[in-house]
Amino acid sequence: MYVKFHNRFFDELNTIKEFIAKDSVNRANSFVDDVFNKCLDLKDTPTAHRLSQKVKKNNARDLIFKGYVIPYLIDDEVIYVLGIYKANEWEA
């Protein structure tokens, strides 16, 4: 099993990174590294997180990390990371 990232995820993560970087570039880079590491860990335990609140599919899950929600889909051999958002800011 491997992890694949949707373009929307990269766009949303970059927006978050830019916001954090206004305060600290080092913290922004560290946050991005931590997010990627958490997402890559999904290949080991893909069903460990809650069913998705926004994506209404049985194979959709939400990884919660530092107050952000990272929705993803579990397929046979691939985990698709769809995006990253805070609270109610994201629409499927």
N, C-alpha and C positions, 0 to 999 in steps of 0.2 A: 504494500500500500504506500502511496506517496501523496504529497500535498501540492495542490495547484492553486494559485492565487488569481482571482478575477481582477481585471483592470480597475473595476470600481473600488476594490479593496486598496489598491495602490494609490488611487486618487484621494480616497478618504484618509488613508494613513498619512499621506503627504500633507494634507490640510492640517491634521492634528500636529504633525511634526513642526510645521511652520509656526503654529500657535505656541507650542511649548518653547520653541527656539527663541521667541521674543524675550523670554525670561532667561533661558540657558540652553545654548547649543549642545553642551555635553549631556544635559538631561534629555533633550530631544532625541539625540542619537542613541542614548541608552534605552529610552522608551521603545524606539523602533526595533532595536536589537532584541529586547525582551519580548515584544509582540511576536516577532518572527520565530523566536525560540519556542514560545508557547504554541504557536500554530504548527510548527514542525513536530512538536510532541504529540499532536493529534493522531499521527499515524500509529502510535503505540496503543492509545486508548480512545478511539473515535467516539464511542458511545458513553463516555464518562460524564458528559455535560448534559444540561437540561434540553428538553425538546424546545425547538425554536418558538418564540412568541410571535414573531413577525412572518416567518416563512412557514406556511401551513402545509407541510409535507412530513410524512413519517420518518424520512431519512434526514430531516433538517434539525440541526442542533445549534445552541448558543454557547460559546465560550465567553465567560465573564472574566475580564482582566482589568484591574485597576479602575473599575467603574465604567469600562467600555464593554460593549457587547460585540462579539465577533461571530456572526452567523456563518454556518458552513453546512454543506451537503455531503453525506456519506454515500459514495457509489461503490461498486464492487471492488475496484482497485485504486480509486482516487478519492481524496477528500478535497472538495472545492470550497475554498475560503471566499465568501461572497463580498464582505465589506467589514467596516468597523464603525460603530457609532456610539454616542452617549445618549442614554435615556430614549426619548421619543423622536429622535432626529432622523430616522432612517425609514424609508418605505421600500418594501420588497418589490 
